[in-house]
C-alpha cells in the first residue's frame, strides 16, 4: 500500500496557462480508485452489475501543492483510508516523477468519501469479497 498508477499529462488536461486544470485531479482520483480495486482482483464495473452497488461521492477534497504540466509523468498513489459500515474513504497523493535518483514531487493530495448504495440510493453494505480485500489492504499499510 498504496497502489500506484502512472500516467502522462495530456495537452487536453491543461488550461491556457499550460497547467493541469484543477478538476482533472478528481478524474485522476477516480482512475486511482478503479486501479486499486483492479489490483485486488476486483472490478468497479462488477460491483455495479453483479452486486447492484454504486459508490457515489459524498465528499471530495484536494489540496494543491505544485502545478502539473503537459507531458509530466504523474504517479497517482491511492489507498483506502477508512471502511465503516457503508462508508468508504480513499486517500490520494499525486506526484510528478523526477529524473533519475530524484524523489517525486508532491503535487496534490486529497480524499474522497463514498457511501455504498443500491440504484435507488439506499445504503447497503459493501459485498464481503470487496470489504475483506479492502480491509486486508488497510491492514498491510
N, CA, C and O atoms as a GROMACS GRO file, in nm:
protein
  564
    1UNK      N    1   0.084  -0.118   0.000
    1UNK     CA    2   0.000   0.000   0.000
    1UNK      C    3   0.089   0.124   0.000
    1UNK      O    4   0.188   0.124   0.073
    2UNK      N    5   0.063   0.224  -0.073
    2UNK     CA    6  -0.053   0.247  -0.159
    2UNK      C    7  -0.038   0.178  -0.295
    2UNK      O    8   0.068   0.127  -0.330
    3UNK      N    9  -0.150   0.178  -0.370
    3UNK     CA   10  -0.148   0.130  -0.507
    3UNK      C   11  -0.112   0.249  -0.595
    3UNK      O   12  -0.173   0.356  -0.583
    4UNK      N   13  -0.014   0.231  -0.682
    4UNK     CA   14   0.035   0.341  -0.766
    4UNK      C   15  -0.003   0.320  -0.912
    4UNK      O   16   0.019   0.213  -0.968
    5UNK      N   17  -0.059   0.424  -0.970
    5UNK     CA   18  -0.097   0.425  -1.111
    5UNK      C   19  -0.017   0.536  -1.179
    5UNK      O   20  -0.005   0.646  -1.125
    6UNK      N   21   0.037   0.507  -1.296
    6UNK     CA   22   0.116   0.606  -1.368
    6UNK      C   23   0.039   0.656  -1.490
    6UNK      O   24  -0.036   0.581  -1.553
    7UNK      N   25   0.060   0.783  -1.522
    7UNK     CA   26   0.004   0.840  -1.644
    7UNK      C   27   0.090   0.957  -1.687
    7UNK      O   28   0.171   1.008  -1.610
    8UNK      N   29   0.071   0.998  -1.812
    8UNK     CA   30   0.141   1.114  -1.865
    8UNK      C   31   0.035   1.220  -1.893
    8UNK      O   32  -0.067   1.191  -1.955
    9UNK      N   33   0.059   1.344  -1.847
    9UNK     CA   34  -0.037   1.453  -1.864
    9UNK      C   35  -0.056   1.480  -2.013
    9UNK      O   36   0.040   1.502  -2.087
   10UNK      N   37  -0.183   1.480  -2.053
   10UNK     CA   38  -0.218   1.511  -2.192
   10UNK      C   39  -0.244   1.660  -2.206
   10UNK      O   40  -0.283   1.728  -2.111
   11UNK      N   41  -0.222   1.710  -2.326
   11UNK     CA   42  -0.243   1.852  -2.354
   11UNK      C   43  -0.386   1.893  -2.320
   11UNK      O   44  -0.408   2.002  -2.267
   12UNK      N   45  -0.484   1.807  -2.348
   12UNK     CA   46  -0.625   1.838  -2.323
   12UNK      C   47  -0.654   1.857  -2.174
   12UNK      O   48  -0.758   1.914  -2.138
   13UNK      N   49  -0.566   1.811  -2.088
   13UNK     CA   50  -0.587   1.825  -1.943
   13UNK      C   51  -0.535   1.958  -1.889
   13UNK      O   52  -0.550   1.987  -1.771
   14UNK      N   53  -0.473   2.038  -1.976
   14UNK     CA   54  -0.415   2.164  -1.930
   14UNK      C   55  -0.503   2.283  -1.967
   14UNK      O   56  -0.587   2.275  -2.057
   15UNK      N   57  -0.482   2.392  -1.896
   15UNK     CA   58  -0.555   2.516  -1.926
   15UNK      C   59  -0.470   2.607  -2.014
   15UNK      O   60  -0.363   2.566  -2.061
   16UNK      N   61  -0.516   2.726  -2.035
   16UNK     CA   62  -0.448   2.821  -2.121
   16UNK      C   63  -0.307   2.855  -2.072
   16UNK      O   64  -0.220   2.896  -2.150
   17UNK      N   65  -0.285   2.837  -1.942
   17UNK     CA   66  -0.154   2.867  -1.884
   17UNK      C   67  -0.057   2.748  -1.892
   17UNK      O   68   0.057   2.757  -1.847
   18UNK      N   69  -0.105   2.636  -1.950
   18UNK     CA   70  -0.021   2.517  -1.961
   18UNK      C   71  -0.014   2.434  -1.835
   18UNK      O   72   0.070   2.345  -1.822
   19UNK      N   73  -0.102   2.464  -1.741
   19UNK     CA   74  -0.107   2.393  -1.612
   19UNK      C   75  -0.230   2.304  -1.612
   19UNK      O   76  -0.334   2.341  -1.667
   20UNK      N   77  -0.219   2.188  -1.549
   20UNK     CA   78  -0.333   2.097  -1.542
   20UNK      C   79  -0.450   2.167  -1.474
   20UNK      O   80  -0.436   2.222  -1.365
   21UNK      N   81  -0.565   2.163  -1.539
   21UNK     CA   82  -0.689   2.221  -1.487
   21UNK      C   83  -0.726   2.149  -1.357
   21UNK      O   84  -0.722   2.026  -1.349
   22UNK      N   85  -0.762   2.226  -1.256
   22UNK     CA   86  -0.779   2.173  -1.121
   22UNK      C   87  -0.875   2.054  -1.111
   22UNK      O   88  -0.851   1.962  -1.033
   23UNK      N   89  -0.982   2.054  -1.189
   23UNK     CA   90  -1.082   1.946  -1.179
   23UNK      C   91  -1.028   1.812  -1.227
   23UNK      O   92  -1.081   1.708  -1.191
   24UNK      N   93  -0.923   1.814  -1.308
   24UNK     CA   94  -0.867   1.688  -1.358
   24UNK      C   95  -0.807   1.604  -1.248
   24UNK      O   96  -0.795   1.482  -1.264
   25UNK      N   97  -0.770   1.664  -1.138
   25UNK     CA   98  -0.717   1.586  -1.026
   25UNK      C   99  -0.824   1.490  -0.973
   25UNK      O  100  -0.792   1.379  -0.929
   26UNK      N  101  -0.950   1.532  -0.975
   26UNK     CA  102  -1.057   1.444  -0.930
   26UNK      C  103  -1.078   1.328  -1.028
   26UNK      O  104  -1.115   1.219  -0.987
   27UNK      N  105  -1.056   1.353  -1.157
   27UNK     CA  106  -1.060   1.245  -1.257
   27UNK      C  107  -0.948   1.146  -1.228
   27UNK      O  108  -0.968   1.025  -1.236
   28UNK      N  109  -0.830   1.199  -1.193
   28UNK     CA  110  -0.719   1.111  -1.160
   28UNK      C  111  -0.747   1.031  -1.032
   28UNK      O  112  -0.705   0.916  -1.021
   29UNK      N  113  -0.817   1.092  -0.936
   29UNK     CA  114  -0.856   1.018  -0.816
   29UNK      C  115  -0.942   0.898  -0.854
   29UNK      O  116  -0.922   0.788  -0.803
   30UNK      N  117  -1.037   0.920  -0.945
   30UNK     CA  118  -1.123   0.809  -0.988
   30UNK      C  119  -1.040   0.699  -1.054
   30UNK      O  120  -1.061   0.581  -1.027
   31UNK      N  121  -0.948   0.738  -1.138
   31UNK     CA  122  -0.860   0.640  -1.202
   31UNK      C  123  -0.786   0.559  -1.096
   31UNK      O  124  -0.773   0.437  -1.108
   32UNK      N  125  -0.737   0.626  -0.994
   32UNK     CA  126  -0.668   0.557  -0.886
   32UNK      C  127  -0.757   0.457  -0.814
   32UNK      O  128  -0.714   0.347  -0.781
   33UNK      N  129  -0.883   0.496  -0.788
   33UNK     CA  130  -0.977   0.404  -0.720
   33UNK      C  131  -1.002   0.280  -0.804
   33UNK      O  132  -0.999   0.168  -0.753
   34UNK      N  133  -1.028   0.300  -0.932
   34UNK     CA  134  -1.055   0.187  -1.021
   34UNK      C  135  -0.936   0.092  -1.025
   34UNK      O  136  -0.952  -0.029  -1.018
   35UNK      N  137  -0.815   0.148  -1.036
   35UNK     CA  138  -0.696   0.065  -1.043
   35UNK      C  139  -0.665  -0.002  -0.909
   35UNK      O  140  -0.611  -0.113  -0.906
   36UNK      N  141  -0.699   0.063  -0.798
   36UNK     CA  142  -0.683  -0.001  -0.667
   36UNK      C  143  -0.768  -0.127  -0.661
   36UNK      O  144  -0.719  -0.233  -0.623
   37UNK      N  145  -0.895  -0.117  -0.699
   37UNK     CA  146  -0.981  -0.236  -0.698
   37UNK      C  147  -0.930  -0.342  -0.794
   37UNK      O  148  -0.929  -0.461  -0.762
   38UNK      N  149  -0.886  -0.298  -0.913
   38UNK     CA  150  -0.834  -0.393  -1.011
   38UNK      C  151  -0.712  -0.467  -0.954
   38UNK      O  152  -0.696  -0.586  -0.978
   39UNK      N  153  -0.626  -0.397  -0.879
   39UNK     CA  154  -0.508  -0.460  -0.820
   39UNK      C  155  -0.545  -0.567  -0.718
   39UNK      O  156  -0.465  -0.656  -0.689
   40UNK      N  157  -0.666  -0.557  -0.664
   40UNK     CA  158  -0.714  -0.657  -0.568
   40UNK      C  159  -0.789  -0.771  -0.637
   40UNK      O  160  -0.843  -0.860  -0.571
   41UNK      N  161  -0.790  -0.768  -0.770
   41UNK     CA  162  -0.863  -0.870  -0.846
   41UNK      C  163  -1.012  -0.842  -0.852
   41UNK      O  164  -1.091  -0.932  -0.881
   42UNK      N  165  -1.051  -0.719  -0.824
   42UNK     CA  166  -1.191  -0.680  -0.822
   42UNK      C  167  -1.214  -0.574  -0.929
   42UNK      O  168  -1.122  -0.503  -0.970
   43UNK      N  169  -1.338  -0.565  -0.975
   43UNK     CA  170  -1.369  -0.466  -1.078
   43UNK      C  171  -1.482  -0.375  -1.031
   43UNK      O  172  -1.584  -0.421  -0.980
   44UNK      N  173  -1.460  -0.246  -1.049
   44UNK     CA  174  -1.563  -0.147  -1.016
   44UNK      C  175  -1.692  -0.180  -1.092
   44UNK      O  176  -1.802  -0.174  -1.036
   45UNK      N  177  -1.678  -0.217  -1.220
   45UNK     CA  178  -1.795  -0.246  -1.303
   45UNK      C  179  -1.872  -0.367  -1.251
   45UNK      O  180  -1.995  -0.369  -1.257
   46UNK      N  181  -1.802  -0.468  -1.199
   46UNK     CA  182  -1.869  -0.588  -1.146
   46UNK      C  183  -1.941  -0.556  -1.015
   46UNK      O  184  -2.042  -0.618  -0.982
   47UNK      N  185  -1.889  -0.460  -0.940
   47UNK     CA  186  -1.956  -0.417  -0.818
   47UNK      C  187  -2.096  -0.368  -0.853
   47UNK      O  188  -2.193  -0.396  -0.782
   48UNK      N  189  -2.106  -0.296  -0.964
   48UNK     CA  190  -2.236  -0.245  -1.008
   48UNK      C  191  -2.323  -0.354  -1.069
   48UNK      O  192  -2.438  -0.371  -1.029
   49UNK      N  193  -2.268  -0.430  -1.166
   49UNK     CA  194  -2.351  -0.527  -1.238
   49UNK      C  195  -2.384  -0.651  -1.157
   49UNK      O  196  -2.497  -0.698  -1.162
   50UNK      N  197  -2.287  -0.705  -1.083
   50UNK     CA  198  -2.310  -0.830  -1.010
   50UNK      C  199  -2.369  -0.811  -0.871
   50UNK      O  200  -2.438  -0.900  -0.819
   51UNK      N  201  -2.344  -0.695  -0.811
   51UNK     CA  202  -2.386  -0.675  -0.672
   51UNK      C  203  -2.485  -0.561  -0.654
   51UNK      O  204  -2.534  -0.539  -0.544
   52UNK      N  205  -2.515  -0.489  -0.761
   52UNK     CA  206  -2.611  -0.379  -0.752
   52UNK      C  207  -2.566  -0.266  -0.661
   52UNK      O  208  -2.649  -0.200  -0.598
   53UNK      N  209  -2.435  -0.245  -0.653
   53UNK     CA  210  -2.380  -0.140  -0.566
   53UNK      C  211  -2.322  -0.027  -0.650
   53UNK      O  212  -2.256  -0.050  -0.751
   54UNK      N  213  -2.348   0.094  -0.607
   54UNK     CA  214  -2.281   0.210  -0.662
   54UNK      C  215  -2.212   0.281  -0.546
   54UNK      O  216  -2.248   0.264  -0.430
   55UNK      N  217  -2.112   0.361  -0.579
   55UNK     CA  218  -2.032   0.429  -0.477
   55UNK      C  219  -2.034   0.580  -0.502
   55UNK      O  220  -1.932   0.636  -0.541
   56UNK      N  221  -2.148   0.646  -0.480
   56UNK     CA  222  -2.148   0.790  -0.504
   56UNK      C  223  -2.052   0.863  -0.410
   56UNK      O  224  -2.035   0.826  -0.294
   57UNK      N  225  -1.991   0.966  -0.465
   57UNK     CA  226  -1.902   1.052  -0.386
   57UNK      C  227  -1.989   1.146  -0.305
   57UNK      O  228  -2.074   1.217  -0.361
   58UNK      N  229  -1.969   1.149  -0.173
   58UNK     CA  230  -2.045   1.240  -0.088
   58UNK      C  231  -1.959   1.354  -0.036
   58UNK      O  232  -2.009   1.453   0.019
   59UNK      N  233  -1.827   1.339  -0.053
   59UNK     CA  234  -1.734   1.444  -0.014
   59UNK      C  235  -1.606   1.425  -0.093
   59UNK      O  236  -1.560   1.312  -0.114
   60UNK      N  237  -1.548   1.537  -0.137
   60UNK     CA  238  -1.421   1.530  -0.210
   60UNK      C  239  -1.338   1.652  -0.172
   60UNK      O  240  -1.389   1.764  -0.162
   61UNK      N  241  -1.209   1.628  -0.151
   61UNK     CA  242  -1.119   1.735  -0.112
   61UNK      C  243  -0.988   1.717  -0.186
   61UNK      O  244  -0.941   1.605  -0.206
   62UNK      N  245  -0.929   1.829  -0.227
   62UNK     CA  246  -0.798   1.825  -0.290
   62UNK      C  247  -0.718   1.946  -0.246
   62UNK      O  248  -0.767   2.059  -0.250
   63UNK      N  249  -0.597   1.922  -0.203
   63UNK     CA  250  -0.505   2.029  -0.165
   63UNK      C  251  -0.394   2.033  -0.269
   63UNK      O  252  -0.319   1.936  -0.285
   64UNK      N  253  -0.384   2.144  -0.340
   64UNK     CA  254  -0.287   2.160  -0.447
   64UNK      C  255  -0.157   2.217  -0.391
   64UNK      O  256  -0.159   2.317  -0.319
   65UNK      N  257  -0.044   2.153  -0.423
   65UNK     CA  258   0.084   2.193  -0.367
   65UNK      C  259   0.180   2.249  -0.472
   65UNK      O  260   0.258   2.340  -0.444
   66UNK      N  261   0.174   2.194  -0.593
   66UNK     CA  262   0.260   2.240  -0.703
   66UNK      C  263   0.188   2.204  -0.834
   66UNK      O  264   0.111   2.109  -0.837
   67UNK      N  265   0.213   2.280  -0.941
   67UNK     CA  266   0.141   2.254  -1.065
   67UNK      C  267   0.195   2.133  -1.142
   67UNK      O  268   0.315   2.106  -1.143
   68UNK      N  269   0.104   2.062  -1.206
   68UNK     CA  270   0.140   1.960  -1.305
   68UNK      C  271   0.126   2.026  -1.441
   68UNK      O  272   0.039   2.112  -1.461
   69UNK      N  273   0.210   1.986  -1.535
   69UNK     CA  274   0.211   2.047  -1.668
   69UNK      C  275   0.207   1.940  -1.776
   69UNK      O  276   0.232   1.822  -1.751
   70UNK      N  277   0.174   1.984  -1.895
   70UNK     CA  278   0.170   1.895  -2.011
   70UNK      C  279   0.296   1.810  -2.020
   70UNK      O  280   0.408   1.860  -2.006
   71UNK      N  281   0.276   1.681  -2.044
   71UNK     CA  282   0.381   1.581  -2.064
   71UNK      C  283   0.452   1.536  -1.937
   71UNK      O  284   0.541   1.451  -1.945
   72UNK      N  285   0.416   1.590  -1.821
   72UNK     CA  286   0.471   1.539  -1.695
   72UNK      C  287   0.430   1.393  -1.678
   72UNK      O  288   0.321   1.353  -1.718
   73UNK      N  289   0.519   1.315  -1.619
   73UNK     CA  290   0.484   1.179  -1.580
   73UNK      C  291   0.432   1.186  -1.437
   73UNK      O  292   0.500   1.234  -1.346
   74UNK      N  293   0.310   1.138  -1.418
   74UNK     CA  294   0.238   1.151  -1.291
   74UNK      C  295   0.222   1.014  -1.225
   74UNK      O  296   0.197   0.914  -1.293
   75UNK      N  297   0.235   1.012  -1.094
   75UNK     CA  298   0.206   0.894  -1.013
   75UNK      C  299   0.083   0.925  -0.930
   75UNK      O  300   0.078   1.028  -0.861
   76UNK      N  301  -0.015   0.838  -0.935
   76UNK     CA  302  -0.135   0.851  -0.851
   76UNK      C  303  -0.124   0.742  -0.745
   76UNK      O  304  -0.135   0.624  -0.776
   77UNK      N  305  -0.104   0.782  -0.622
   77UNK     CA  306  -0.099   0.686  -0.511
   77UNK      C  307  -0.235   0.686  -0.444
   77UNK      O  308  -0.284   0.789  -0.399
   78UNK      N  309  -0.296   0.568  -0.437
   78UNK     CA  310  -0.431   0.555  -0.382
   78UNK      C  311  -0.429   0.451  -0.271
   78UNK      O  312  -0.368   0.346  -0.285
   79UNK      N  313  -0.498   0.482  -0.163
   79UNK     CA  314  -0.510   0.385  -0.054
   79UNK      C  315  -0.645   0.400   0.013
   79UNK      O  316  -0.697   0.512   0.023
   80UNK      N  317  -0.703   0.290   0.058
   80UNK     CA  318  -0.826   0.302   0.136
   80UNK      C  319  -0.788   0.357   0.273
   80UNK      O  320  -0.696   0.308   0.338
   81UNK      N  321  -0.860   0.458   0.317
   81UNK     CA  322  -0.829   0.523   0.444
   81UNK      C  323  -0.925   0.482   0.554
   81UNK      O  324  -0.892   0.490   0.672
   82UNK      N  325  -1.046   0.439   0.515
   82UNK     CA  326  -1.146   0.403   0.616
   82UNK      C  327  -1.258   0.324   0.551
   82UNK      O  328  -1.301   0.355   0.440
   83UNK      N  329  -1.305   0.223   0.621
   83UNK     CA  330  -1.423   0.148   0.582
   83UNK      C  331  -1.502   0.123   0.709
   83UNK      O  332  -1.461   0.047   0.796
   84UNK      N  333  -1.617   0.187   0.716
   84UNK     CA  334  -1.701   0.173   0.835
   84UNK      C  335  -1.846   0.159   0.787
   84UNK      O  336  -1.904   0.254   0.735
   85UNK      N  337  -1.903   0.040   0.805
   85UNK     CA  338  -2.039   0.017   0.757
   85UNK      C  339  -2.044   0.035   0.606
   85UNK      O  340  -1.973  -0.034   0.533
   86UNK      N  341  -2.129   0.126   0.561
   86UNK     CA  342  -2.141   0.151   0.417
   86UNK      C  343  -2.062   0.275   0.372
   86UNK      O  344  -2.080   0.322   0.260
   87UNK      N  345  -1.976   0.327   0.459
   87UNK     CA  346  -1.896   0.446   0.425
   87UNK      C  347  -1.752   0.404   0.398
   87UNK      O  348  -1.690   0.331   0.476
   88UNK      N  349  -1.701   0.452   0.285
   88UNK     CA  350  -1.568   0.416   0.240
   88UNK      C  351  -1.493   0.544   0.204
   88UNK      O  352  -1.545   0.629   0.132
   89UNK      N  353  -1.370   0.558   0.255
   89UNK     CA  354  -1.288   0.676   0.226
   89UNK      C  355  -1.158   0.632   0.160
   89UNK      O  356  -1.093   0.537   0.204
   90UNK      N  357  -1.121   0.702   0.053
   90UNK     CA  358  -0.994   0.680  -0.014
   90UNK      C  359  -0.908   0.805   0.002
   90UNK      O  360  -0.959   0.916   0.002
   91UNK      N  361  -0.777   0.785   0.014
   91UNK     CA  362  -0.682   0.895   0.020
   91UNK      C  363  -0.589   0.886  -0.101
   91UNK      O  364  -0.558   0.777  -0.149
   92UNK      N  365  -0.546   1.002  -0.149
   92UNK     CA  366  -0.467   1.009  -0.272
   92UNK      C  367  -0.349   1.103  -0.256
   92UNK      O  368  -0.355   1.202  -0.183
   93UNK      N  369  -0.242   1.070  -0.325
   93UNK     CA  370  -0.130   1.162  -0.344
   93UNK      C  371  -0.100   1.161  -0.493
   93UNK      O  372  -0.088   1.056  -0.555
   94UNK      N  373  -0.087   1.280  -0.548
   94UNK     CA  374  -0.049   1.295  -0.689
   94UNK      C  375   0.095   1.348  -0.690
   94UNK      O  376   0.124   1.453  -0.631
   95UNK      N  377   0.183   1.276  -0.756
   95UNK     CA  378   0.324   1.312  -0.758
   95UNK      C  379   0.375   1.320  -0.902
   95UNK      O  380   0.325   1.252  -0.991
   96UNK      N  381   0.475   1.403  -0.922
   96UNK     CA  382   0.542   1.409  -1.051
   96UNK      C  383   0.671   1.328  -1.041
   96UNK      O  384   0.751   1.348  -0.950
   97UNK      N  385   0.691   1.238  -1.136
   97UNK     CA  386   0.817   1.165  -1.143
   97UNK      C  387   0.926   1.263  -1.184
   97UNK      O  388   0.906   1.345  -1.274
   98UNK      N  389   1.037   1.254  -1.119
   98UNK     CA  390   1.150   1.341  -1.150
   98UNK      C  391   1.261   1.257  -1.213
   98UNK      O  392   1.243   1.137  -1.233
   99UNK      N  393   1.371   1.318  -1.244
   99UNK     CA  394   1.482   1.249  -1.308
   99UNK      C  395   1.542   1.140  -1.222
   99UNK      O  396   1.507   1.124  -1.105
  100UNK      N  397   1.631   1.065  -1.282
  100UNK     CA  398   1.698   0.953  -1.217
  100UNK      C  399   1.754   0.991  -1.080
  100UNK      O  400   1.825   1.090  -1.066
  101UNK      N  401   1.721   0.911  -0.981
  101UNK     CA  402   1.774   0.932  -0.847
  101UNK      C  403   1.709   1.043  -0.766
  101UNK      O  404   1.751   1.069  -0.654
  102UNK      N  405   1.609   1.108  -0.823
  102UNK     CA  406   1.541   1.217  -0.751
  102UNK      C  407   1.406   1.171  -0.702
  102UNK      O  408   1.336   1.095  -0.769
  103UNK      N  409   1.371   1.217  -0.585
  103UNK     CA  410   1.241   1.183  -0.527
  103UNK      C  411   1.129   1.251  -0.605
  103UNK      O  412   1.147   1.362  -0.654
  104UNK      N  413   1.012   1.186  -0.617
  104UNK     CA  414   0.898   1.250  -0.682
  104UNK      C  415   0.855   1.376  -0.606
  104UNK      O  416   0.876   1.386  -0.485
  105UNK      N  417   0.796   1.470  -0.677
  105UNK     CA  418   0.747   1.594  -0.619
  105UNK      C  419   0.598   1.581  -0.590
  105UNK      O  420   0.521   1.545  -0.679
  106UNK      N  421   0.557   1.611  -0.467
  106UNK     CA  422   0.416   1.607  -0.432
  106UNK      C  423   0.345   1.725  -0.499
  106UNK      O  424   0.382   1.840  -0.478
  107UNK      N  425   0.244   1.695  -0.580
  107UNK     CA  426   0.168   1.797  -0.650
  107UNK      C  427   0.034   1.826  -0.582
  107UNK      O  428  -0.011   1.940  -0.577
  108UNK      N  429  -0.029   1.722  -0.531
  108UNK     CA  430  -0.160   1.738  -0.467
  108UNK      C  431  -0.188   1.616  -0.381
  108UNK      O  432  -0.133   1.508  -0.401
  109UNK      N  433  -0.275   1.638  -0.283
  109UNK     CA  434  -0.322   1.526  -0.200
  109UNK      C  435  -0.468   1.551  -0.168
  109UNK      O  436  -0.513   1.666  -0.158
  110UNK      N  437  -0.540   1.443  -0.151
  110UNK     CA  438  -0.682   1.461  -0.124
  110UNK      C  439  -0.748   1.333  -0.078
  110UNK      O  440  -0.682   1.232  -0.050
  111UNK      N  441  -0.879   1.340  -0.073
  111UNK     CA  442  -0.957   1.224  -0.032
  111UNK      C  443  -1.097   1.234  -0.089
  111UNK      O  444  -1.146   1.343  -0.119
  112UNK      N  445  -1.158   1.118  -0.104
  112UNK     CA  446  -1.299   1.113  -0.141
  112UNK      C  447  -1.368   1.020  -0.042
  112UNK      O  448  -1.312   0.920   0.002
  113UNK      N  449  -1.492   1.054  -0.010
  113UNK     CA  450  -1.574   0.972   0.079
  113UNK      C  451  -1.693   0.925  -0.004
  113UNK      O  452  -1.755   1.002  -0.077
  114UNK      N  453  -1.724   0.796   0.008
  114UNK     CA  454  -1.830   0.732  -0.069
  114UNK      C  455  -1.926   0.660   0.024
  114UNK      O  456  -1.887   0.614   0.132
  115UNK      N  457  -2.050   0.652  -0.017
  115UNK     CA  458  -2.148   0.571   0.055
  115UNK      C  459  -2.193   0.460  -0.040
  115UNK      O  460  -2.236   0.488  -0.152
  116UNK      N  461  -2.184   0.337   0.004
  116UNK     CA  462  -2.226   0.223  -0.077
  116UNK      C  463  -2.379   0.225  -0.080
  116UNK      O  464  -2.444   0.226   0.024
  117UNK      N  465  -2.434   0.225  -0.201
  117UNK     CA  466  -2.579   0.235  -0.219
  117UNK      C  467  -2.627   0.139  -0.326
  117UNK      O  468  -2.548   0.088  -0.407
  118UNK      N  469  -2.758   0.115  -0.326
  118UNK     CA  470  -2.820   0.046  -0.439
  118UNK      C  471  -2.857   0.151  -0.543
  118UNK      O  472  -2.827   0.269  -0.526
  119UNK      N  473  -2.923   0.109  -0.650
  119UNK     CA  474  -2.954   0.204  -0.758
  119UNK      C  475  -3.061   0.306  -0.720
  119UNK      O  476  -3.086   0.400  -0.796
  120UNK      N  477  -3.123   0.289  -0.605
  120UNK     CA  478  -3.221   0.387  -0.555
  120UNK      C  479  -3.160   0.478  -0.448
  120UNK      O  480  -3.230   0.555  -0.382
  121UNK      N  481  -3.029   0.467  -0.433
  121UNK     CA  482  -2.951   0.546  -0.336
  121UNK      C  483  -2.982   0.512  -0.191
  121UNK      O  484  -2.968   0.596  -0.102
  122UNK      N  485  -3.025   0.388  -0.168
  122UNK     CA  486  -3.042   0.337  -0.032
  122UNK      C  487  -2.910   0.274   0.010
  122UNK      O  488  -2.849   0.199  -0.066
  123UNK      N  489  -2.867   0.305   0.131
  123UNK     CA  490  -2.742   0.248   0.181
  123UNK      C  491  -2.750   0.096   0.184
  123UNK      O  492  -2.855   0.038   0.210
  124UNK      N  493  -2.636   0.036   0.157
  124UNK     CA  494  -2.625  -0.110   0.169
  124UNK      C  495  -2.479  -0.143   0.200
  124UNK      O  496  -2.391  -0.061   0.175
  125UNK      N  497  -2.454  -0.260   0.255
  125UNK     CA  498  -2.315  -0.295   0.287
  125UNK      C  499  -2.236  -0.326   0.161
  125UNK      O  500  -2.291  -0.369   0.059
  126UNK      N  501  -2.107  -0.304   0.169
  126UNK     CA  502  -2.017  -0.345   0.063
  126UNK      C  503  -2.015  -0.497   0.060
  126UNK      O  504  -2.010  -0.559   0.167
  127UNK      N  505  -2.019  -0.561  -0.056
  127UNK     CA  506  -2.014  -0.708  -0.060
  127UNK      C  507  -1.892  -0.760   0.016
  127UNK      O  508  -1.786  -0.699   0.012
  128UNK      N  509  -1.907  -0.872   0.085
  128UNK     CA  510  -1.799  -0.926   0.169
  128UNK      C  511  -1.665  -0.942   0.098
  128UNK      O  512  -1.560  -0.914   0.157
  129UNK      N  513  -1.666  -0.986  -0.028
  129UNK     CA  514  -1.542  -1.004  -0.103
  129UNK      C  515  -1.467  -0.871  -0.116
  129UNK      O  516  -1.344  -0.867  -0.102
  130UNK      N  517  -1.539  -0.764  -0.143
  130UNK     CA  518  -1.479  -0.632  -0.157
  130UNK      C  519  -1.433  -0.579  -0.020
  130UNK      O  520  -1.322  -0.527  -0.006
  131UNK      N  521  -1.519  -0.593   0.077
  131UNK     CA  522  -1.488  -0.546   0.212
  131UNK      C  523  -1.362  -0.614   0.267
  131UNK      O  524  -1.274  -0.548   0.322
  132UNK      N  525  -1.356  -0.746   0.252
  132UNK     CA  526  -1.240  -0.822   0.304
  132UNK      C  527  -1.112  -0.779   0.234
  132UNK      O  528  -1.009  -0.763   0.299
  133UNK      N  529  -1.116  -0.760   0.103
  133UNK     CA  530  -0.996  -0.722   0.028
  133UNK      C  531  -0.948  -0.582   0.068
  133UNK      O  532  -0.829  -0.559   0.084
  134UNK      N  533  -1.042  -0.490   0.084
  134UNK     CA  534  -1.005  -0.354   0.122
  134UNK      C  535  -0.951  -0.351   0.265
  134UNK      O  536  -0.852  -0.283   0.292
  135UNK      N  537  -1.015  -0.424   0.356
  135UNK     CA  538  -0.964  -0.430   0.494
  135UNK      C  539  -0.826  -0.492   0.500
  135UNK      O  540  -0.742  -0.446   0.578
  136UNK      N  541  -0.800  -0.594   0.420
  136UNK     CA  542  -0.669  -0.657   0.418
  136UNK      C  543  -0.563  -0.559   0.367
  136UNK      O  544  -0.452  -0.555   0.419
  137UNK      N  545  -0.597  -0.479   0.266
  137UNK     CA  546  -0.504  -0.379   0.215
  137UNK      C  547  -0.476  -0.273   0.321
  137UNK      O  548  -0.362  -0.228   0.335
  138UNK      N  549  -0.579  -0.234   0.394
  138UNK     CA  550  -0.561  -0.135   0.500
  138UNK      C  551  -0.471  -0.191   0.611
  138UNK      O  552  -0.391  -0.119   0.669
  139UNK      N  553  -0.485  -0.318   0.641
  139UNK     CA  554  -0.404  -0.382   0.746
  139UNK      C  555  -0.258  -0.390   0.704
  139UNK      O  556  -0.168  -0.385   0.789
  140UNK      N  557  -0.233  -0.403   0.572
  140UNK     CA  558  -0.096  -0.410   0.521
  140UNK      C  559  -0.026  -0.276   0.528
  140UNK      O  560   0.097  -0.270   0.533
  141UNK      N  561  -0.106  -0.166   0.529
  141UNK     CA  562  -0.048  -0.032   0.528
  141UNK      C  563  -0.010   0.008   0.664
  141UNK      O  564   0.041   0.118   0.684
   0.00000   0.00000   0.00000
